[in-house]
Amino acid sequence: MTEETANTPVQGAESEQQNVASNGQSSNTEQKPKTLGDILPGEGTNLVYVSGMLQGQQVNCEGPIEYTRKLTHPQWPFIPALPQYDPSNCKTPKFDWGKGEWKDESEEAKEKQLNDLTEKVASITSDVGKIQETQEAAAQEKVVNDKKDDQVLKLVTAMNVQLGALSAQVKQALKPATNTSVASTDTKPAESSTNEGGIQ
């Protein structure tokens, strides 16, 4: 008898297990399974990219990977999978932690960067050439102006010398006239002094 009770299932138990199984399956297909992001509190996303040195290996862009907390901005080595941190524009993305953005490490991107730098160098070289030409023209103009200024200074100096000579001549010419007028005024009082004693 003990063998019969041990091997025979309880009546109704099998049907109950089938009901639980079928109810569990029907409820799983009706409900979407929860993710870690659904139960984590806060803003941001828990889907992240990984970029950085991890356990001695360089990881440039792995992900998105589900993380245990939500992020709104990069926190080394995790970059949240948000639109402003989207690496899809890069063929070979690597996160630039200094600038806070993805940069493309592909050969095409490096070639484009080199071409852009070459164009900038050519533009700067052209600008430097124009500046040097302008400086040379200004230097030549300054030399011409300095020569003109020297000529004007010589002219003014010569005019000052001539004015000084003319002034000296005018003074010389006016000196004898002043002496004669002084002498004539001196003689008149002498005559009047003799007249004072005489009849008027």
C-alpha positions in Angstrom: 0.0 0.0 0.0 2.8 2.4 0.7 4.0 1.9 -2.8 0.6 2.9 -4.3 0.4 6.1 -2.3 3.9 7.2 -3.1 3.6 6.7 -6.8 0.0 7.8 -7.4 -0.5 11.5 -7.7 -3.2 13.2 -5.7 -6.4 13.6 -7.8 -6.8 17.1 -9.1 -3.2 18.1 -8.5 -2.2 17.6 -12.2 -5.1 19.7 -13.4 -4.2 22.4 -10.9 -0.6 22.4 -12.1 -1.8 22.7 -15.7 -4.0 25.6 -14.8 -1.2 27.5 -13.1 1.1 26.8 -16.0 -1.5 27.9 -18.6 -2.4 31.0 -16.5 1.2 31.9 -16.1 1.9 31.6 -19.8 -1.2 33.6 -20.8 -0.3 36.4 -18.4 3.4 36.5 -19.6 2.3 37.0 -23.2 -0.2 39.8 -22.2 2.3 41.7 -20.1 5.6 43.1 -21.3 8.5 41.9 -19.1 9.9 44.6 -16.8 13.5 45.8 -17.3 15.8 47.3 -14.8 15.1 50.8 -16.2 11.4 50.3 -15.3 12.1 49.9 -11.6 15.1 52.3 -11.1 14.1 55.7 -9.7 15.2 59.1 -11.2 15.7 60.8 -14.5 17.9 59.6 -17.4 18.4 56.2 -18.7 20.0 53.0 -17.5 21.2 52.1 -21.0 24.8 53.1 -21.3 27.8 52.9 -23.7 31.2 52.0 -22.2 34.3 53.9 -23.4 37.6 53.8 -21.5 40.2 51.6 -20.0 38.7 48.6 -18.2 40.8 46.0 -16.5 43.8 46.9 -18.7 41.9 46.8 -22.0 40.9 49.8 -24.0 37.1 49.8 -24.8 36.1 52.4 -27.3 32.4 51.9 -27.7 30.5 49.0 -26.3 26.7 49.1 -25.8 24.1 50.0 -25.2 24.4 47.9 -22.0 21.9 47.9 -19.1 23.4 49.6 -16.1 22.3 49.4 -12.4 21.5 53.1 -12.2 20.1 55.9 -14.4 22.4 58.5 -15.9 21.7 61.9 -17.4 25.4 62.8 -18.3 28.6 60.8 -18.8 30.3 59.4 -15.8 33.5 57.6 -16.6 33.5 55.0 -18.2 29.7 55.1 -18.8 28.0 57.4 -21.4 24.1 57.4 -21.2 22.4 56.3 -24.4 20.7 59.7 -24.9 20.3 61.6 -28.1 22.9 64.2 -27.2 25.4 61.3 -26.7 24.6 59.3 -29.8 27.7 57.6 -31.3 25.8 56.5 -34.5 27.3 59.4 -36.5 30.8 57.9 -36.1 32.1 54.9 -37.9 34.6 54.0 -35.2 33.4 56.0 -32.1 35.6 56.7 -29.1 34.4 59.1 -26.4 36.5 62.2 -25.8 36.2 62.7 -22.0 37.8 66.2 -22.2 35.2 67.5 -24.7 32.3 65.3 -23.5 31.5 64.1 -27.0 32.1 61.1 -29.3 34.9 61.4 -31.9 35.4 59.3 -34.9 38.6 57.2 -35.0 38.1 55.8 -38.5 40.6 56.3 -41.2 38.1 58.4 -43.2 37.6 60.7 -40.3 41.3 61.1 -39.7 41.8 61.8 -43.4 39.0 64.4 -43.4 40.6 66.0 -40.2 44.0 66.1 -42.0 42.4 67.7 -45.1 40.6 70.3 -42.9 43.9 71.1 -41.1 45.7 71.4 -44.4 43.1 73.8 -45.7 43.3 75.9 -42.5 47.1 76.0 -42.8 46.9 77.1 -46.4 44.3 79.8 -45.4 46.5 81.0 -42.6 49.6 81.0 -44.8 47.6 83.1 -47.4 46.5 85.5 -44.6 50.1 85.8 -43.3 51.2 86.6 -46.9 48.6 89.3 -47.2 49.5 90.7 -43.8 53.2 90.8 -44.8 52.4 92.6 -48.1 50.3 95.1 -46.2 53.2 95.6 -43.7 55.7 96.1 -46.5 53.5 98.6 -48.2 53.0 100.4 -44.9 56.8 100.4 -44.4 57.4 101.8 -47.9 54.8 104.4 -47.3 56.4 105.3 -44.0 59.8 105.7 -45.7 58.2 108.0 -48.3 56.4 110.0 -45.5 59.6 110.2 -43.5 61.5 111.6 -46.5 58.7 114.2 -47.0 58.8 115.0 -43.3 62.6 115.5 -43.5 62.1 117.8 -46.5 59.4 119.8 -44.7 61.7 120.0 -41.6 64.6 121.2 -43.7 62.3 123.8 -45.4 61.0 125.0 -42.0 64.6 125.1 -40.6 65.7 127.1 -43.7 62.7 129.4 -43.3 63.5 129.9 -39.6 67.1 130.8 -40.5 65.9 133.3 -43.1 63.4 134.7 -40.7 66.1 135.0 -38.1 68.4 136.8 -40.6 65.5 139.1 -41.7 64.6 139.8 -38.1 68.2 140.8 -37.4 68.3 143.0 -40.4 65.0 144.6 -39.5 66.3 145.3 -36.0 69.5 146.7 -37.5 67.5 148.9 -39.8 65.4 150.1 -36.9 68.3 150.8 -34.5 69.8 153.8 -36.2 66.4 155.3 -36.7 65.7 155.0 -33.0 69.2 156.6 -32.2 68.5 159.6 -34.4 65.1 160.1 -32.9 66.6 159.9 -29.5 69.3 162.4 -30.5 66.8 164.8 -32.0 64.7 164.6 -28.8 67.9 165.3 -26.8 68.7 168.4 -28.7 65.3 169.9 -28.4 65.3 169.9 -24.7 68.7 171.6 -24.8 67.3 174.3 -26.9 64.3 174.7 -24.8 66.5 175.0 -21.7 68.3 177.9 -23.3 65.0 179.3 -24.2 63.8 179.1 -20.7 66.2 181.6 -19.6 65.6 183.9 -22.5 62.6 185.8 -23.8 59.7 183.9 -25.0 
